[in-house]
Amino acid sequence: MKLRNLLGVAAGTVGLTAVANRLLAARADEFEPLLSGTQRTYRWRGFDVAYTEAGDPSDPDLVLLHGINAAASSHEFHAVFEDLAEDYHVLAPDLPGFGHSDRPPLLYSSSLLTTFVTDFLADNTTDATVVASSLTGSYAALAARDVDVAHLVLISPTATSMGGRQTWLRSLLRSPILGQGIYNLVVSKPSLRYFHDDHGYYDVDNLDEEIVDYEWQSGHQPGARFAPASFVSGFLDSEIDLSAELAALDVPVTLVWGRDADITPLSEGRELADEADARLVVFDDALLVPHAEHPDQFVDVVRGEYDEAVA
C-alpha cells in the first residue's frame, strides 16, 4: 500500500475514533453515588474529594478504601456498606481521580494517593478500622506509620500490580484521541463484564447489572482516564516490601483472601501472613472481591466475629 493510502487510513481511523469518543461522552449522564448515606466533600490539596458517610458518629470510625482499576470507586463496598454502618461510623471516599472526586489531568502517583490516605485518616478519623482493597492496601499500610489505626483489614493486598513503570504507555493513554479511545474500550460494558468474570467474581451471576451500569457511567465522566492511565503504566505501584511494612506496625492486621484468586493467589496471602504475623481469613468460592460475593461473612470479619481462619 502506498504511503499516501496508509496516511489516509490512519487519518480516517483517528477521525472515527474522535467521533466515537464524542458520542460516548454525550451518552454519559451525571451519575448519582451508589452508596446510601450522606454525601460529603473533603477539600484536599486543590481536590474536592467525595466521600459517603453513614452510621452514628459516636460509634468507632471505619474507613473503606476501594481498590484501583479502570472504573474504581467506593461503590466497590455496596454490598457491605449499610450493614457496617449499623456498628460503625463509616466513611467511604472516592480516591482522587476516581468516582465522584475531582479528576484533573495530573500525573497520578502512589505517593499522591498514599499522602491522601494519610491525610484523610488524620483529618477525619480517630483510631479507625481501615479496610483497603488490593493495591490500596499498601497505601493504608504506609499511612498507618503516621496515623493511629485500630485495625487493618486488607483484601488481597499488594504493593505492585503492573511490574514496572512505562512512561510511554502512560503518555499514550493520556492522549486526547487515541488514549481516550483505548480507555473507552476498556470501560465498555463487555470489557467490564469480562474483567469481572475473569478475575473479579468467582460466580459472575453475583454481579448485578446495576454495578456494570454505574461503572460505565463513572468511566465516561470527564477526566476519567487520567488516574487509570497511571495505574496501567505502573505509576500507582508502591514498590515497597509490604510484608516488612506490615510487620513493623503495632497494629492488628487481618488479611482476607479468595481461595481461587489468581492475580494475587492465595500462596502470596499465606506468605504475607507468615512474614507479617497477620491473621489470614480465606473465603471459598471467591476471587478478588470476597466482600461483594460473601458480604455477611465479610462484615463478620470486620466486626471480629468470624472464627474461620486458614494458615
C-alpha positions as CSV (number, residue, x, y, z in Angstrom):
1,M,0.0,0.0,0.0
2,K,1.3,3.4,-0.9
3,L,2.3,5.8,1.8
4,R,-0.5,8.2,0.8
5,N,-3.0,5.4,1.2
6,L,-1.6,4.5,4.6
7,L,-1.8,8.1,5.8
8,G,-5.3,8.3,4.6
9,V,-6.3,5.1,6.5
10,A,-4.6,6.4,9.6
11,A,-6.3,9.8,9.4
12,G,-9.6,8.1,8.9
13,T,-9.1,5.9,11.9
14,V,-8.2,8.8,14.1
15,G,-11.2,10.7,12.8
16,L,-13.6,7.8,13.5
17,T,-12.1,7.3,17.0
18,A,-12.6,11.0,17.7
19,V,-16.2,10.8,16.6
20,A,-16.8,7.7,18.7
21,N,-15.3,9.4,21.7
22,R,-17.6,12.4,21.4
23,L,-20.7,10.1,21.0
24,L,-19.8,8.1,24.1
25,A,-19.1,11.3,26.1
26,A,-22.5,12.6,25.1
27,R,-24.3,9.4,26.2
28,A,-22.8,9.5,29.7
29,D,-25.1,11.2,32.2
30,E,-24.2,12.8,35.5
31,F,-24.4,9.8,37.9
32,E,-25.5,9.6,41.5
33,P,-23.4,8.0,44.2
34,L,-24.3,4.3,44.6
35,L,-23.7,4.1,48.4
36,S,-26.6,5.2,50.5
37,G,-25.6,7.8,53.1
38,T,-24.7,11.4,53.5
39,Q,-22.6,12.8,50.7
40,R,-19.6,14.8,51.9
41,T,-16.7,16.7,50.3
42,Y,-13.2,16.7,51.8
43,R,-11.1,19.6,50.4
44,W,-7.6,18.3,49.9
45,R,-4.7,20.0,48.0
46,G,-7.0,21.5,45.4
47,F,-9.2,18.4,45.1
48,D,-12.8,18.1,46.0
49,V,-12.7,14.5,47.3
50,A,-16.2,12.9,47.5
51,Y,-17.0,10.5,50.3
52,T,-20.1,8.9,51.7
53,E,-20.7,8.9,55.5
54,A,-23.1,6.7,57.4
55,G,-23.7,5.4,60.9
56,D,-23.6,7.0,64.3
57,P,-20.7,9.4,64.7
58,S,-20.3,8.3,68.3
59,D,-19.5,4.7,67.0
60,P,-16.0,3.6,66.2
61,D,-14.7,5.0,62.9
62,L,-14.4,2.7,59.9
63,V,-12.9,3.8,56.6
64,L,-13.4,1.9,53.4
65,L,-10.7,2.4,50.7
66,H,-11.5,1.0,47.3
67,G,-9.0,-0.8,45.1
68,I,-7.6,0.6,41.8
69,N,-8.9,-0.3,38.4
70,A,-10.3,1.5,35.3
71,A,-13.7,2.1,36.8
72,A,-12.8,2.1,40.5
73,S,-14.7,4.0,43.2
74,S,-16.2,3.4,46.7
75,H,-19.1,1.6,45.0
76,E,-16.9,-1.5,45.5
77,F,-18.3,-1.7,49.0
78,H,-22.0,-1.5,48.0
79,A,-22.8,-5.0,49.4
80,V,-21.4,-4.3,52.9
81,F,-21.8,-0.6,53.5
82,E,-25.2,-0.4,55.1
83,D,-24.5,-3.4,57.4
84,L,-21.2,-2.0,58.6
85,A,-22.9,1.3,59.3
86,E,-25.1,-0.4,62.0
87,D,-22.0,-0.8,64.2
88,Y,-19.5,1.8,62.9
89,H,-19.3,5.4,61.8
90,V,-18.4,4.6,58.2
91,L,-16.5,6.9,55.7
92,A,-16.0,5.7,52.1
93,P,-14.1,8.1,49.9
94,D,-13.6,8.0,46.2
95,L,-9.8,8.4,45.8
96,P,-8.6,11.5,43.9
97,G,-9.0,10.8,40.2
98,F,-11.8,8.3,40.7
99,G,-15.6,8.2,41.1
100,H,-17.2,11.5,42.2
101,S,-13.9,13.1,43.3
102,D,-12.2,15.6,41.0
103,R,-10.3,14.1,38.1
104,P,-7.9,16.7,36.8
105,P,-5.2,15.7,34.2
106,L,-2.4,15.1,36.7
107,L,0.4,12.6,36.6
108,Y,-1.1,10.4,39.4
109,S,1.3,8.5,41.6
110,S,1.4,6.1,44.5
111,S,2.9,8.8,46.7
112,L,0.0,11.2,45.9
113,L,-2.6,8.5,46.9
114,T,-0.6,7.4,50.0
115,T,-0.5,11.0,51.1
116,F,-4.2,11.4,50.5
117,V,-5.0,8.3,52.6
118,T,-2.8,9.5,55.4
119,D,-4.3,13.0,55.5
120,F,-7.9,11.7,55.1
121,L,-7.4,9.4,58.1
122,A,-5.7,12.1,60.2
123,D,-8.3,14.8,59.4
124,N,-11.5,12.8,59.6
125,T,-11.0,9.8,62.0
126,T,-9.8,8.7,65.4
127,D,-8.3,5.2,65.8
128,A,-10.2,4.0,62.8
129,T,-10.5,0.4,61.5
130,V,-9.3,0.7,57.9
131,V,-10.5,-1.7,55.2
132,A,-8.5,-1.4,52.0
133,S,-8.6,-3.5,48.8
134,S,-5.8,-4.7,46.6
135,L,-3.2,-2.0,45.7
136,T,-4.8,0.4,48.1
137,G,-3.7,-1.9,50.9
138,S,-0.2,-0.7,50.5
139,Y,-1.3,2.9,50.8
140,A,-3.1,2.1,54.1
141,A,-0.1,0.2,55.4
142,L,2.1,3.2,54.8
143,A,-0.5,5.6,56.3
144,A,-0.6,3.5,59.4
145,R,3.0,4.5,60.1
146,D,1.9,8.1,60.8
147,V,-1.8,7.9,61.9
148,D,-3.3,6.0,64.8
149,V,-5.2,3.0,63.4
150,A,-7.1,0.4,65.4
151,H,-7.1,-2.4,62.9
152,L,-6.2,-3.0,59.3
153,V,-8.4,-5.3,57.2
154,L,-6.7,-5.8,53.8
155,I,-8.4,-7.6,50.9
156,S,-5.8,-9.3,48.7
157,P,-3.3,-6.5,49.3
158,T,-0.4,-5.9,47.0
159,A,2.3,-3.3,46.6
160,T,2.8,-3.9,42.8
161,S,0.5,-4.9,40.1
162,M,1.9,-3.9,36.8
163,G,5.6,-5.0,37.0
164,G,7.3,-1.7,36.3
165,R,6.7,1.8,35.2
166,Q,6.2,2.6,31.5
167,T,6.2,6.3,30.7
168,W,5.3,5.7,27.0
169,L,2.2,3.8,27.9
170,R,1.0,6.5,30.3
171,S,1.6,9.1,27.6
172,L,-0.4,7.0,25.1
173,L,-3.3,6.5,27.4
174,R,-3.4,10.2,28.4
175,S,-3.6,11.3,24.8
176,P,-6.9,13.0,23.9
177,I,-8.0,10.9,20.9
178,L,-6.2,7.5,20.8
179,G,-5.8,7.3,24.6
180,Q,-9.4,8.2,25.1
181,G,-10.4,5.6,22.5
182,I,-8.4,2.9,24.2
183,Y,-9.8,3.8,27.6
184,N,-13.4,3.8,26.2
185,L,-12.8,0.2,25.0
186,V,-11.6,-0.8,28.5
187,V,-14.6,0.6,30.2
188,S,-17.2,-0.6,27.7
189,K,-19.8,-2.9,29.2
190,P,-18.5,-6.1,27.5
191,S,-15.0,-5.3,28.8
192,L,-16.2,-4.6,32.3
193,R,-18.1,-7.8,32.4
194,Y,-15.1,-9.7,31.0
195,F,-12.8,-8.4,33.7
196,H,-15.3,-9.1,36.5
197,D,-15.8,-12.6,35.1
198,D,-12.1,-13.3,34.5
199,H,-10.6,-12.4,37.9
200,G,-13.1,-10.4,39.9
201,Y,-16.1,-12.7,40.7
202,Y,-16.0,-16.4,41.3
203,D,-19.6,-16.6,40.1
204,V,-20.3,-13.7,37.7
205,D,-24.1,-14.3,38.3
206,N,-23.4,-12.4,41.6
207,L,-22.6,-9.3,39.6
208,D,-25.6,-7.0,39.5
209,E,-26.2,-5.2,36.2
210,E,-26.6,-2.0,38.2
211,I,-22.9,-2.2,39.1
212,V,-21.9,-2.5,35.4
213,D,-24.1,0.5,34.5
214,Y,-22.6,2.5,37.3
215,E,-19.1,1.6,36.3
216,W,-19.8,2.5,32.7
217,Q,-21.2,5.9,33.7
218,S,-18.2,6.5,36.0
219,G,-15.8,5.5,33.3
220,H,-17.2,8.0,30.8
221,Q,-17.0,11.1,33.0
222,P,-14.7,14.0,32.0
223,G,-11.1,13.2,33.0
224,A,-11.8,9.6,33.9
225,R,-8.8,8.1,32.0
226,F,-6.0,10.0,33.7
227,A,-5.7,8.1,37.0
228,P,-6.2,4.7,35.3
229,A,-3.5,5.7,32.8
230,S,-1.1,6.0,35.7
231,F,-2.3,2.7,37.1
232,V,-2.0,0.6,33.9
233,S,1.5,2.1,33.3
234,G,2.7,1.1,36.8
235,F,2.9,4.5,38.4
236,L,0.4,3.7,41.2
237,D,2.6,0.7,42.4
238,S,4.1,1.4,45.8
239,E,7.3,-0.6,45.2
240,I,7.6,-1.3,48.9
241,D,8.2,-4.5,50.8
242,L,4.6,-4.9,52.0
243,S,5.3,-7.7,54.5
244,A,8.1,-5.7,56.1
245,E,5.8,-2.6,56.3
246,L,3.0,-4.6,58.0
247,A,5.4,-6.5,60.3
248,A,6.8,-3.1,61.6
249,L,3.3,-1.8,62.5
250,D,2.0,-2.1,66.1
251,V,-1.5,-2.6,64.6
252,P,-3.6,-5.8,64.3
253,V,-3.7,-6.9,60.6
254,T,-6.3,-9.2,59.1
255,L,-5.8,-10.4,55.5
256,V,-8.9,-11.5,53.6
257,W,-8.3,-13.7,50.5
258,G,-10.4,-15.5,48.0
259,R,-9.3,-19.1,47.7
260,D,-9.4,-19.1,44.0
261,A,-7.8,-15.7,43.4
262,D,-5.3,-15.9,40.5
263,I,-3.9,-12.3,40.0
264,T,-2.9,-12.3,43.7
265,P,-3.0,-16.0,44.5
266,L,-3.6,-17.5,48.0
267,S,0.0,-18.6,48.1
268,E,1.0,-15.0,48.3
269,G,-1.5,-14.4,51.0
270,R,-0.1,-17.3,53.1
271,E,3.4,-16.0,52.6
272,L,2.4,-12.4,53.5
273,A,0.5,-13.6,56.6
274,D,3.6,-15.6,57.8
275,E,6.0,-12.8,57.3
276,A,3.8,-10.0,58.7
277,D,2.4,-12.1,61.6
278,A,-1.1,-11.3,60.3
279,R,-4.3,-13.2,60.6
280,L,-5.4,-14.8,57.3
281,V,-9.1,-15.4,56.5
282,V,-9.8,-17.3,53.4
283,F,-13.2,-17.4,51.7
284,D,-14.1,-20.3,49.5
285,D,-15.8,-19.6,46.1
286,A,-14.2,-16.2,45.8
287,L,-11.6,-14.4,43.7
288,L,-10.7,-10.7,44.2
289,V,-14.0,-9.4,45.7
290,P,-15.0,-11.7,48.6
291,H,-16.6,-8.7,50.2
292,A,-19.0,-8.5,47.2
293,E,-19.8,-12.2,46.9
294,H,-19.8,-13.1,50.7
295,P,-20.9,-9.8,52.3
296,D,-22.4,-11.3,55.5
297,Q,-19.2,-13.2,56.3
298,F,-17.0,-10.2,55.4
299,V,-19.0,-8.0,57.8
300,D,-18.4,-10.6,60.5
301,V,-14.6,-10.4,59.8
302,V,-14.6,-6.6,60.2
303,R,-16.6,-7.0,63.5
304,G,-14.2,-9.6,64.7
305,E,-17.0,-12.2,64.8
306,Y,-15.7,-14.6,62.1
307,D,-13.9,-17.5,63.6
308,E,-12.7,-19.4,60.5
309,A,-9.1,-18.7,59.6
310,V,-6.7,-20.6,57.3
311,A,-3.0,-20.8,57.8
